[in-house]
Amino acid sequence: VPKALAAAAAVVLAAAAWFWWGGGQGGPPADGRCGAGAETDEEQPTAGPAIPVQVDDDGPIRVQDPDRLRIFIDRYTQTLTLYEGARPIARFPVAVGKESTPSPPGEWRVVHKDRGWGGGFGTRWLGLNVPWGIYGIHGTNKPWSIGTFASAGCIRMFNHDVERLWDVVPLRTPVIITGDLPEVAARPVLEEGASGKAVTVLQFRLRQAGFDFGALDGRFGPATAAAVRDFQVLFGFEPTGVVTRDQQALLWYPR
């Protein structure tokens, strides 16, 4: 492997920050559990003080083209911003996942809409296509938790806020959630058809190196495989599209 190429690629991988943009399971679970584990979304806030934010007024959200909407959720400021194209049109305070059960960072889609679940899910539900658990944007019966790290991974909103959002957001709307990369162990191989947290880390590292694979959605599809082959060519590996344990270590922990 040409040393200059390998060194340059490793510098590119190491330089980017760990702050990132962000068929799933759609509806809220009947047992009231949200996220990847068994913890309910009814937990009390455990970290982070409420942070005052500038929020939109209580009137209807005015949208000209619903197909241009996208949702940006900032875990660090506990805010949800609705964009139409590049223009922010509404901003709301939210509660996000606790440190032990973080909201899933990545680039997701709204794949399910429902209303009237009540309890910890409040009055509206927007389900996301996260491949390793059941996550969504929903209301709450714990309004004092808004503005904190409080949930088992879902995004909580005041009920009147999520109702306004629900009214204008169509299915397939992109949802970007910021956050730290999940901690994952290397697998024997990562290949097309895989999904989960390890794939999101792989995709993030490929993006750092400048390879285009589409959405950061935790799904190892043909575009991710093509980006892996490009990475393998750059580092002098056989371009199989299958990421070995050693190659994962090179991506996860560049020197």
Buried (B, 14 or more C-beta within 10 A) or exposed (E): EEEEEBEEBBEBBEEBEEEBBBEBBBBBBEEEBBBBEEBBBBBEBEEBEBEEBEBBEEEEBEBEEEEEBBBBBBBEBBBBBBBBEEEEBBBBBBBBBBEEBBBBBBBBBBBBBBBEBEEBBBBBBBBBBBBBBBBBBBBBBBBEBBBBBBBBBBBBBBBBBBBBBBEBBEEEBBBBBBBEBBEBEBBEEBBBEBBBBBBBBBBBBBBBBBBEBBBBBBBBBEBBBBBBBBBBEBBEBEBBBBBBEEBBEBBBEBE
